[in-house]
Amino acid sequence: MCEFCAQHGDGKKWYLQAENYAVDLSRDIERREYVIDFVSGFDSRMKRDVPLLKALASTPRPIRSAFRSHAQPRQMRDHFGQPVPIEECERIFDIATSIVQLPCVCRHFAGTPERGYCLGVTVTPQDDLFAEAFAGFASGPDTAAFQRLTREEAVAVLRRAEAEGMMHSVWTFKTPFIAGMCNCDLASGCMAMRSTLELGYKTMWKGEYRAVVDEAACVGCGACEERCPFSAITIDERRCAVVDPDACYGCGICRSACPSAALALEDRPNDAAIVTW
């Protein structure tokens, strides 16, 4: 069980608890102000923060450790992200009463193509939070009429993204309230993956699962190694896939590349919680 499942999930998967998507009236104003500021100030913040993080990566280890110990708890408190396998994304849609497509702030910042990969989810039928947050978003779509999706349409978005090798993740805006679901990879300009994997500042935490290989079924084709966005899979001298459990983030998209169904997900063991968090 991960820290968030204990704190916000009553011992179950925290992102599958409907109350974590609902609007808490006492914190709604704070949450809305945070999302509006997050979207409207994303580009300027990244132009400032990315050079700082690059510089931090070359500083002595004690300085980096002090920075992370101060900054990462705040990240978890405000804007927490975690990979979630596609079947549990579908379960999230089961408790959502509204799903909309949103412009992707990371792709906007990176200048990469926007194809409706990001979703807003809520358990309230109407939530003007997104329209308000994206109202001044340059080059974005008509925010007055976000495209609302049915559950089936939203699942189709995830399947298209997964076929393109993109992992799925959920995001809080003032934890534990979840409002976003992203489909991304490093090539698309995902700042969470870049800051976590390349710049050493943890913005995204490992998921609740890790991949395992059925060696008898594996044909050693290497498709999973190529698709894994976290470089957690290699092909050994036996021509068999090997998963590094510490590097695996549990997104599960390796499975969609495997022609012999040799990959599966298992619960991340409790003794791996320190590594995960």
N, C-alpha and C positions, 0 to 999 in steps of 0.2 A: 504494500500500500504506500502510495506516495504522500508527501506532505500535504498537497492540496486535497487529495481524496480524504485525508483525515480531517482537515480543517473545514472543507466546503462540500464534502460529499457524503458525510455520515458513513464513511468506510466504503463507499461505492465510487464508481468513476465520477469525479466531480463535475465533468462537463455534461453528464447525462441527467443532472438534477435540474428540474424545471425552474426551481426557485433561483438558480444562478443566472437565468436569462430574464427574469422578471424585473420590472422597475420597482425599486425601493423608493417610496416617495420621499423619505428623509434624506436620500442621497442623490435623487434624480437631478437636481440642479447642478451638483458637483460633477456628476457623470457627464451631463450635457456640455458643461463648460470645458471639460477635459477633451471630449471628442472634437468639439469645434476647434479648440486650440490645436489639437493634434493634427487635424487635416489642414487647417488654414496656414499653420506654421511649419508644415513638414519639410518643404523644400529648403527654406532658410535654415531650419534646424540641422538638416543633413549637411548642408554646405559648411556649417560650422563644426558639427560633431565628427564627421568622417575624418577630416585632417587631424583633429585632436586625438581620435582613437588610433589613427595610424602612428602618430607621434608617441602615444602611450605605449604602443606595442614594442617600441625600441627602448623604453625606459627601464631602469633596474627593477628586478622582480618585487622588492618590497614596496615600491611606489605603485606598481600595477596591482598588487594585492590589496593595498590600502584603498585604492580607487574602487576596485570591485566590491570590497566589503561594504563600502558606503553606497555605491550606486545600484548594485544588483537587488538588494532588498526593496528599494524604491521601485525598480522596474517590475518586480513581482507584485507589488502592491497596486500599481497603476495599470500596467499594460503587459500582461503575462501571455505568452504564447506557447503552444505545445502541439506537436504532430499528433494527428488522430487518424486511424485507418478508415477507409471509405465506408465499411459497414457500420461503424459507430457514428460517422457523419450522417448516415441515413437515419440512425436512431435519434440524433439531434433534431433532424427535420421532423421527426414524429412528434416532438414536443414543441415545435415552433409553430406559431400561428401566422407568421409573416416572414417571407424570404424575399429579399430584393437583390438585384445585381448592383454593385457599386463600382465606381472608377477606382483603380488601384493606385494608391499614392506612391508606392515603390516604383512601379513601372513608369509613372509620370516623371518621377525624379530621375530615373535611369534613362528615359527616352526610348524605352522598348515598347513594342506593340501592345495595345490594350484590346483584349478580346473577352471582356466580361468574366474574368477569373475570380474576382472577389465578391463575396456575398455578405449581406447583412442579415442577421437572424434575431428574432425577438419573439417573446411569447405574448405580446400585446398585438391586437389586430392592426393598429395603426401606430406608428412611431415616427414623428416628424424630426427625430434626432438626426437621421442621416441627411435629409434634405437641408436641414439647417447647417450641418457640418460641412457639406459639400457645396453650399450656395455660392461661394466665391472661388471654387476650385478651377483654376485656369485649364482650358482645353478639355474639361470634363463634359459628360453628357448633360442633357437637360435634367437638372436635379429636382425640378418640380414634379417630375413624373418618372421616378425610378421604375424600371421594369420589374414588376412583381412576378415571382415564379411559383408554380405549383411544386409540390414535393417531387414529382416525376421530372419536371424541367430542371430542378436544382440537382437531382441525382445525375441527370444527363450532363450537366456542366462538370460535375466531379469526374465522371467517367471520361469525358473528353480530355480534361486536364491530366488524369492519370495515364491515359494513352500517350500523352505527350511527355510523360516522365516527371510530372509535377506532384509534389507531396501536398497533403491537406493539413491544415492546422487551424485551431480555434484560438481566438484572442479576446482577452478581457479589456474592458474600459472601466477602470476602477474595480479591481478584483473584489468579489468573484463574478461580477456581472459580465456575461459574454454577449458580444454584439457582432463579432466578425468571424468569418471563415475564409481563409486564404488558400489559394492553389498556386504554388510557386516553386522556383528553383533558383540557383545562383545566376544562371544565364539570363533570367527574366529581370534581375535587379533586386531580388529580395533582400532588403536591408537587414532583416532579422537573421537570415542565414549568414549574410556577409559579416555582420558585426560579431556573431557568435563563433563562426568557424574560421574567419580570416583575421579579424581584428582583436579577438580575445575578450570581447565584452559580451557577456551572456544576456541575450534578449529573448532567446527561445530555449526552452528546457526539453529534456528527453521525454518521450511519450511513455505510456503505461505498458508498452509491449516491447519485445525485441524479436527479430527474425531468427528462425531456425531452419536448418536444411535437412531434408530427407536424402541422405547420401545414396540410398539405393535407387532413388528416382532421378537424381541429378545427372544430366548428360554433359555438364561442363562446357556449355555453349558460351558462357560469359555475358549473357544478356542482362543478368541481374547486377553484375559488377558494373556494367556500363550505365545502368539506370540508377543505381543507388546514389542519392544526392549527398550522402555523408561519407562516401569512400569507406564504407564499413564491410564490403564484400570483396573477396579476392578469389581467384581460381588457383588451387594448389597444384602440385606436381602430379597428383592423381587425376587431374581434370575434374575436380569437384569443388563446388562453391563452399567457401568458409566465411562465416560471419564473425566479425569482431564484436562481442557483446557490449564492450565499453564504448565503441564508436557508433553502434546502431542506435538510431533515434526512434525506431518503432513505427515509422510511417506506413510501412507495408507495401509501398509501390513496387518493390522488387518482385512481388508475386505476379503483378500484371505483365511482367516481361518474360516470365518463366514458361517455356513451352511444355514442360513436363510436370507442372504443379508440384515442384520439389521444395517450395518455400512456404512457410506458415509463420504465424505469429503466436508467441506464448507470453503469458504475463511476466513482466519484469519481476524478478524475485525481490523479496523485501530487503534482503541484505545488499541489494544494489542501490538502495535509496540514497546513500551518501554520494555515490557516483552520479546518480540521476540529478540530484538537487544541489 
